Every structure is written in structure tokens, then in C-alpha cells.
Amino acid sequence: KTAVEKLLDKQIDDIIQIVDKKKRSVAKDDLVSSVLGSLEEEFPEEEKVIKELIDDQFKSGFREEILAKGKRSDGRSTTEIRPIAIEADILPRTHGSALFTRGETQALVVTTLGSKRDEQIVDSMDEDYKKNFYLHYNFPPYCVGETGRVGFTNRREIGHGHLAQRAISPVLPDYDDFPYTIRLVSEIMESNGSSSMASVCAGSLALMSAGAPIGSHVAGIAMGLITDGKRHAILSDILGMEDHLGDMDFKVAGTRSGITAIQLDLKIEGISFELMEQAMKQAHEGRMHILGKMEDSISKPNEISKYAPRILSLQINPEKIGALIGPGGKNIKKIIEDTECDI
């Protein structure tokens, strides 16, 4: 341990302060390789132990920088939100779309409007039912600078998709007012923390882009915690490294009126009511800031895209239903064939 600490000197502190995620990762890998090379002769079979010691030093230095100075690795204060960029209607041929970028996290969400026939059929052990709103979340390897096979949906994608779907659901219009099946697909283009909350923001924007009359925008933010038992720091809009090396990942989503979804992951035994209250207050301030940016980009629903299907409802005399359908469905099939519409 002493040999590792001697070689590391102040290099850990320098790496922690590198803002760019990729450059920081490369610098850390270079440091690990350098230390391993220097200690190879003296400790030929201790590569794993050396790497663990470096990781421990890196974690301690990262946490101490925040607790002692209130300064994060990207230079932000504990309450500061990363720069936000929003592009609504970015894909002209879709029914609705939005690109939401927060720091090095970016989500592209596409809205597709369908008819009742497009409802998702859920066949579970308890019951069978249909959903007219669903959100699919995709986290491809390239979004974190990796290569790999894009295969089956994994647990992370299912969990993040459900969280984002739950956050947006409360603001959706009643089916009678907007009789469409709504599908949102979130493609994570780049990720450095809180991609599920970026999906919530981009999903809300994409719904308004598609002309869905949602009650209001929904924004999400991920909060973090660094504590050593005596000192603590609540972090707004955490980075991936702050999630990995911190003690809490607390996701909060909601509108200006209230919270629509929360998810809390703790790496410590528990959290005090005072700390939770502070985290909620800080999350509220961050959420209001993000909602302001979203409202500046698109404040009310667009007109429904010309590429989206049109749904018309007509009332007919119940006694005429049989005549409309015809023998063996002959009449209604002919109408569908001639008009190329679904009835």
C-alpha cells in the first residue's frame, strides 16, 4: 500500500479534476498501467490488489474533494445543473420528436401515434390487459463509448423505461379526449449520468411535439449524496462517476405542481429525515430550472403531424349496426378496402 501511495503522489487529484469523461478515463487507465509497470518486479502477482488500492485512493480523493471544498470533478457546485440544450421537432418525418442534452447525457425520443389496434398486449401470470401508452428505453453500447452487440432488452432498459413511463403517465390526456395509442422510444445517444431522467424530459417534449394535449411538461433530475458520517454533500444532477462512487442515487420526476415518480438507491444503511428533506428541496429547485428550459423550447402542444393517423368518431343508430356490418362482415370489409381505413 505504501509503495502504491508513493507512486500515486498527487496524480489522483489531478485526474479527478479533469472535466471530460473520456479524457479522465484515459488518464486513469494510463496511471494504472504506469503503477503496475513500476511495481511489476517487486509485486509480480499482486496486479489485482494494486488495482483495488488505486481504486480506493481514487474514491477517497474524489469524495474528499466534494466534502472538503464543495467542488465536483467537472467544476460545478453541489446545486448546479449541467448546461441544457433542447431541439424539439428534430426529426421531420416522425409524428413527434425531441433531442434533450444535459452535459454529456443525451436522449433522442420519438413519439408514434397509433390506433386502438396498436395497443400493447400484456400477457402476465395474473391478468391479460392492453396498454395504450408505453415507453421503450434503449441503451446501446456506443452511448458510453463502447462497442458491442445490440441484443435483447436487459433489466436496466426495462427498469429505466418503466420509471420514465410512470413519470410521464399522470399528465397524459384521457383516451376519450385523445383516442390514440402512444408509443415513446428513447434512444440514449450519450450517457454520463441520469439517462432515465433525460428520457423523461425528452419524452415530455416529444409528446408536445406530436400534438398530444398533455397537462404540463414533466422533468426529471437525479440527486446524489456523499457522506462520511459527519460531513455530507447533496449533489444535484449527478454524473456517472458520482453515482458510482457516491452513496445515493435519488431520481425525482414531476411537473411544476408536484412529483410524478421517484426512485431511491442507497449504498449506506439509511438516510436521515433531514438529509432526505434537503435532497427533496434541492431536487425541486433543479426540476424548476429544467422545466423553465423545456417551456422555453416548446410551451404548448403542436398541431398533430400530417403523417400521423386521423381518428374520427361517428355515432350511428344501434339498429343499423347489423346493416353496416353486413352478412359475414361483407359491407364493413368493403368499406375498409375502399377507404384504406381501420374501423
N, C-alpha and C positions, 0 to 999 in steps of 0.2 A: 504493500500500500504506500509506504514512504517513497519507494522508487517511482511509482506512478505519479504521485503528487509532485515530486521534484521535477519530473519531465513536463508535467502539465503547466506548472507555474501559473501565469495569468492568461493563458491561451483560452481557457474556458470562458472567462469573462468577455474576451474579445469576440468569440463566436456567438455568444448569447445575444450580443448587441447588433449582429448582422440582421438587417430588416428582411431581406429577400429570403423566402423559404428555401428555394433551391440552392442558393449560394451558401446559406447556413448549413444545409445538409451536406453539401460537398466539403465545406471546411471541417465539419465534424468528422466525416469519413477520412479525410486526409490526416487529421490529428490522430485518430485511432490507428491508422496504418503506420504513422511515424512512431508512435509509442510502442506498438507491437514490434516494429523493426528494431528499435533500440533495446528492447528487453528480451529479444528472441534468444540470445545466447545464455543470458542469466536465468531466464524462466522459460525454457523451451516448451513446456507442456501446460502453461498457465494462460493460454490465449483467452479462454472463456472468462476466467477470473479477472483478467486485466480489462476486458471489455466491460464487465459488470462494474468494476471500480471507476472506470471513466464515466459510465452512465450515471453512477451515484454522484460523482463530482459535478457532472453536468446538471443533474436535477437539483442538487443543493444550491449551486451557483445561480441557476435560473430562478428558483424560489426566493432566495435571499435578495436578489436584485429588486424583486417586486415588494417584498416585506420591508426592506430597509429604506428603499428610495422611492417606492411607489411608481417605478418606471418599468414598463414592459419591453419585451425584446424588439418590438417594432417602433419604440419611441413614444407610444401613446400613454396617456394617464389611465388610471383604473376605470374611469367612467366614459372614456372617449370611444366613439363608434368609428369604424374604418370608413374611408370615402365610399360613397354610394353612387353608382351610375345606373340609369334605367333607360331602356329602349322598348317602348310599347309598340305593338303592330310591326315587329321586326321582320316577320315572315308574311308577305302579302297574300300568298295563296291559301293560307290556313284560315280557319274560322276565327281564331284569335291567338295571339302570341305575345310573349314578353321576355326580355332578357334582363335579369337582375344581377348586378355585380356589386359585391361588398368586399373591398380589399382584394384578396386573392381567391375569393369564393364566388363562383358564377353559376347561375341556374338559368336554363332556357326552358320555358314552359309553353306548351302548345295546347290550346283548347279545341276540342272537336265536339260539335253538337250533332246529336242523332235522334232518331225516333224511338218510340217505345220498344220497338223490336231490337234495339241496340242495348237494352238494359243488361247488366251483368247478372248471370245466373249463379247464385251461390248455393252449392250443394254441400251442406255440412252434416255432421252426425246428429245435430239437434234439430235442425229445420232446413227447409229449402225456401229461398226467397230471391227476389230480384232487387238490384240497386240501380237507381237512375243517376247516381253520381259516384264516380270513382277516380282516384288519383294514382297513377303509376310513377314510381320513382326509380330512375336508373343511375347507377354509379359506376361508369365504365372505368377501366384501369387507367386510361390516358388522363383522366381528370386529376390524378395525383402523380403524373409524370412516369407512369409505369406502362409496360407492355404486357399483354396477356390476353387470354381467350375471353371473349364476351359470351358467357354461358348462361346458365339458368339463373333465375332470380334468387338471391340469397336472403338470409334472415335480416341483414342490415337494410336491404332495399325494401323488404316487406314492412319492417318496423318503422322506418323513416316515412314511407309512403302512407301508412296508417295514421301516423302522427300529423302529417301535413293535411291529410284528408279530414281528420277530426277537427283540426283548427279552422278549416275553411267552411265546413258543413253548416254551422249556425247562421251564416249570412246568406245562404242560398235562398232564392225565391221559392215559393210554393209551386208544386208541379202544375196546379191549375192556372197559375199566372204565367208560367214559363214551361210549357209542356215538352221539354227536351230532355233527352238523356245526355249528361255532360261527362265527358272524359278529359281529364288533365294528364298530360305526360310531362314529367320533369326530367330533363337531361342535365346532369351535372357536368358542366364543361371544364370547371376548375374547382379544386376544393382545398381550402385551408381553414377549416373550422365552420361548423354550423350550416352545412349544406341543406339540411332539412328545413331550417328556418328561412333560408334563401328560397326554397321551393314554395313555402307558404306565401312569401311576398310576391314572387313571380307568378304564382298561381292566382292570387287575387287580381293582379294586374292583367293577366291573360283572360280572366273571366270578364272583366270590364272591356277589354279589347274585343271580345267576342260578342258583346252586347247583352250579356247576362245581367239582369237588373238586381245585382247583389245589394244588400243593405248598406254596406260600407267596406272599405278596404280592411284586410287583415294583415298584420305584420308580425314577424317572429324574431326573437333575439335569444342568443344562448349566453347564459351567465356562468362565471366560474368562481372558484374560491381557492385561495392559498392561505393556509394557516399552519402555525407551528404549536398551537395550543394557547399561546399568549398573545401573539400578534396575528392579525388576519387582514386579508385584502379581498374585496368583492370585485370581480372583473366583468366588465360589460363587453359583449361581442367577442368571445374568446377565439383565439387561434387554435389550430390543431395541436400545436405543442403545449399550449396552456391547458387544453383538455387532457392531453396525455400525461403531463407532469403535475397537474393540479389535483385538487381534492373534490371537485364538484363539476358536474355538467348539468345545468338547470335551464331547460328550454321553456320559454314563455311566449305564447302567441295570443293575439287578441286585436280588438278594434279600439277606437277611442272610448267606447262605452264600457269595455270590460274584457276579461280573459276568456278565450275560447278553448285553449288547450295548454297543458303543462306536462313536462316530463322531467323527473329528477333522478340523476345518477350520482351516488355518493361513494367515495373511496375511503371515507372515515366512518367511525361508528355512528355518528349522529351530528345534527346541526342544531344550534340553539334557536329559540324563537326570535331573538334579537337579530341574529345573522340572517335568518330567513326573511324577516321584515325588511331589513336593509336591502337584501337581494331583490325582493319584490318591488321596492320603491325605485331602485336603480334600473330595474328592468322596465318599469313603467315609463321612466324618463327616456330610456333608449327607444322604446316602442313608439312613443310620441314623435321622436325625432325622425324615425324611419317612416312613419305614416305621413309626416309632412312632406318628405321627399316623394313618396308614392303619389300623394294627392297633387303635387306639382306636375307630375308626369301625366296622369290621367285621373281626372276628378269625378267623372261620371261615365256610365256605360256608353259605348259607341252604338251606332246602328248595327243591326245584325248583318254579318258579312253576306255579300251576294252569292258566295259559294256555299253558304250554309243552307240546309233544307228549310222549307217553309211548312209550317203546320197550321192547317185550318180546321176549325171545328164547326160542324153543321148539325142542327137538330132536325130530325125527321119524325113523322108520325109513327109511333111504335107499331101500328097496324100495317105499315108499309115496309117494315124491315124484311119480311119474307119475300116480298116482291123485288126489293133491291138485291137481295142475295140471289134469288132465282133458284131453279131446280139444280141441285148438286153444286150450287155456287156459280152457276154459269154467268149470271148477269154481273156479279161483282168482279169475277175474274176478267170479264171482257172490259170492264171499266178500268181495272188496274193495267191491263195490257195496252189499252188505247192511250191512257194518260201517263203511263210510266210512273205512277204514284203508288204509295203504300196506303192501304185503307185498313 
